[in-house]
Amino acid sequence: MIDGIKSIFEGMMTVFKHLFKRPVTLEYPEKERILNDAFRGKFDVKNCIGCGVCKKVCPVGGIEFEKNAEGKVVSYKIDLKKCIFCGNCAYYCPVKAITMTKEYELATENPDELTLEFKGGADDN
């Protein structure tokens, strides 16, 4: 019986301890979350030179690109269905062509929308 009363008292102390603290959750989507600088969201690819480093360091193989006969990148694809947002591709890119944005709302009913395709390469701005 004493253990039961002790457990109730400990539970009530936990409730009172957190009663006057600021809430942890947000009223999403009415209030937007403030993201830190290290957040890794959706990708943006500009001025890719087609060196292939990103493809080699991607642990899930979610990156593909095509080159034309001159060796210039004509299309660049990232499959977000495979991506684990590790950031290796952006970190190891020698020309910083890949950047990770703070866009995190990627939910969709159409799986084809989860394949990002970027056209052009270093000379196509």
Number of C-alpha atoms within 10 A of each C-alpha: 6 7 8 9 10 11 12 12 12 12 12 11 12 11 11 11 10 10 10 8 8 7 8 5 7 10 8 8 7 7 8 9 11 7 11 8 8 9 14 19 17 17 18 15 20 19 17 26 18 20 14 14 14 23 19 14 17 17 15 12 14 17 22 14 17 14 15 9 6 6 12 18 23 17 17 20 16 22 18 19 12 14 16 12 15 12 20 16 24 21 15 14 19 14 13 14 19 21 18 18 13 16 12 11 8 10 9 9 7 7 11 11 14 17 15 16 15 17 17 19 21 15 11 12 8
